[in-house]
Amino acid sequence: MAATETMTIRVSAETKRKLERIATDTRRSKSFLAGEAVSAYVDRELEIIEGIKRGLGDVEAGRVVAHDQVTAEARQIVADARLRKAGRG
C-alpha cells in the first residue's frame, strides 16, 4: 500500500452529508471515499493538462490542420454517411 499523508479540506454541508450517505451505504470511511475522490479528480485534471500541453507543443511545431479543412472533411464524412444510409433504406 502506498504511503498516505493527512490533508484537511473544507466542503459544503451538503457535500459532507452526501459523503456520509455514501460512507454508510458502502461501509467505507468518509476519509477513504474523500481520498479516492481527490485522487480521481487529480488524475483526470493532470491528464487534461498534459493533453493541453501536447496540443500547444503541436501548435508550436506547426503540426496543425486549418479549421476550414477540418470542417470540410467533417461535412464530407457526414454527407458520405447519409448517402450510404439512403442507399440501404
Backbone torsions as a table, in degrees:
resi	resn	phi	psi	omega
1	MET	NA	138.6	-179.1
2	ALA	-69.6	150.2	177.4
3	ALA	-65.1	145.6	179.4
4	THR	-119.9	160.7	176.7
5	GLU	-132.2	155.3	179.4
6	THR	-88.6	139.8	178.2
7	MET	-143.2	136.7	179.1
8	THR	-102.7	131.9	177.2
9	ILE	-129.7	160.2	175.3
10	ARG	-112.0	134.9	175.7
11	VAL	-132.5	163.1	178.2
12	SER	-68.2	159.2	178.1
13	ALA	-59.5	-38.6	179.6
14	GLU	-63.2	-44.4	178.7
15	THR	-63.1	-40.3	179.1
16	LYS	-63.0	-42.6	178.3
17	ARG	-62.7	-42.0	178.8
18	LYS	-64.1	-42.3	178.2
19	LEU	-61.9	-40.0	177.7
20	GLU	-63.4	-38.8	177.0
21	ARG	-62.5	-45.7	179.3
22	ILE	-62.6	-43.2	-179.5
23	ALA	-60.2	-44.4	179.2
24	THR	-64.2	-48.2	-176.8
25	ASP	-66.1	-30.7	-176.9
26	THR	-101.2	-5.5	-177.3
27	ARG	59.2	37.1	175.4
28	ARG	-115.2	158.7	177.5
29	SER	-79.2	153.4	176.0
30	LYS	-59.8	-38.0	-179.6
31	SER	-62.3	-44.9	178.8
32	PHE	-60.8	-48.6	-178.2
33	LEU	-63.5	-41.5	178.8
34	ALA	-64.5	-41.1	177.8
35	GLY	-62.0	-42.2	177.6
36	GLU	-62.7	-42.2	-179.7
37	ALA	-64.8	-45.6	179.1
38	VAL	-62.8	-43.4	-179.9
39	SER	-60.5	-45.3	179.2
40	ALA	-63.2	-42.3	179.0
41	TYR	-62.1	-47.3	-178.4
42	VAL	-62.1	-44.9	178.8
43	ASP	-60.2	-45.3	-179.3
44	ARG	-63.6	-45.9	-178.9
45	GLU	-64.8	-40.8	178.5
46	LEU	-63.7	-38.0	177.5
47	GLU	-62.7	-42.4	178.0
48	ILE	-63.2	-46.9	-178.7
49	ILE	-61.9	-43.5	178.8
50	GLU	-63.3	-37.9	176.8
51	GLY	-63.4	-40.7	177.6
52	ILE	-64.0	-43.6	179.2
53	LYS	-62.0	-41.8	177.8
54	ARG	-62.3	-41.5	178.9
55	GLY	-63.0	-42.2	178.0
56	LEU	-65.1	-37.0	176.0
57	GLY	-63.2	-39.9	176.5
58	ASP	-62.1	-41.8	179.0
59	VAL	-62.6	-47.2	-179.5
60	GLU	-61.8	-32.3	-179.2
61	ALA	-87.0	-2.1	178.9
62	GLY	81.7	12.2	179.1
63	ARG	-88.6	72.7	-178.2
64	VAL	-134.3	160.5	174.7
65	VAL	-122.8	136.0	-177.9
66	ALA	-62.8	144.2	179.9
67	HIS	-55.6	-44.7	-179.2
68	ASP	-60.2	-38.0	179.6
69	GLN	-67.1	-44.2	179.5
70	VAL	-63.5	-42.9	179.4
71	THR	-62.0	-44.6	179.6
72	ALA	-63.0	-42.7	179.1
73	GLU	-64.8	-40.5	179.1
74	ALA	-64.8	-42.4	178.0
75	ARG	-62.5	-38.6	179.2
76	GLN	-66.5	-40.8	177.7
77	ILE	-60.8	-44.3	179.5
78	VAL	-64.5	-44.3	179.5
79	ALA	-62.2	-43.8	178.1
80	ASP	-61.3	-42.0	179.7
81	ALA	-64.4	-39.5	177.9
82	ARG	-64.4	-41.3	178.0
83	LEU	-63.0	-44.0	178.5
84	ARG	-61.5	-42.5	-179.1
85	LYS	-65.4	-41.2	-179.5
86	ALA	-66.7	-33.3	179.3
87	GLY	-68.6	-26.3	-179.7
88	ARG	-86.7	-25.7	-171.4
89	GLY	-74.1	NA	NA
